[in-house]
Every structure is written in structure tokens, then in C-alpha cells.
Amino acid sequence: MDALLNRAPLKSKANERLRLGILEQDVLDRLWRFLKDLDIPPTNNAAERSLRTVVMARKVSQCSKNVVGGQTYMRIKSTVETARLRGQDPVAVLISLTR
């Protein structure tokens, strides 16, 4: 891995930017952190799956017809999903936020 990261610059700007980004994370000891800390997942699949319902709602119902409605939906959805991940009752959390 070190030989691949510490090589001559790549010709493609996009590939070089990626190489430098990976190299920076390696230098900061972040590249393989998920192997050391079992609480860190190796992928962001959980985050992508939690966003899937929002995307599907937007596609099916065209979500909200204005910016304020869309922002309100995103805030409520984010709060509910965060509460679920923390093992809290989403309704109780929403009620406590409105008080």
C-alpha cells in the first residue's frame, strides 16, 4: 500500500486527487481505523440505507411542494432515525423537542 500511495503523481487529475486523499488519511492513521475500533463500520451502508426511505418518498410523492416543507420533512426524518439508532422512542424525542 505504501508503494502505491508514495509514487509519482498520476496523470489523471481525478485519480491523483483520490491518491492524495487516501495518502492523507493514511498519514493521519485514519485509513484502517475500522480494523482497530470495532464500533466503526467499514462501510457507510447503514447511512445509505437510512436515506433510502427519504429518497423513495421524494420520488413517489414528489415529497413537498416547497422548500420549507422539504426541510421540515428532512429534519423530522433525521430526528426519528437518530432516535432509533440511539435506542430512544422517536415520538418521545419529537415531543420533547417541541416543548
Sequence and secondary structure as in RCSB ss.txt:
>XXXX:A:sequence
MDALLNRAPLKSKANERLRLGILEQDVLDRLWRFLKDLDIPPTNNAAERSLRTVVMARKVSQCSKNVVGGQTYMR
IKSTVETARLRGQDPVAVLISLTR
>XXXX:A:secstr
 HHHHSSS  SSHHHHHHHHHHHHHHHTT TTHHHH TTS SS HHHHHHHHHHHHHHHHH   SSHHHHHHHHH
HHHHHHHHHHTT  HHHHHHHHH 
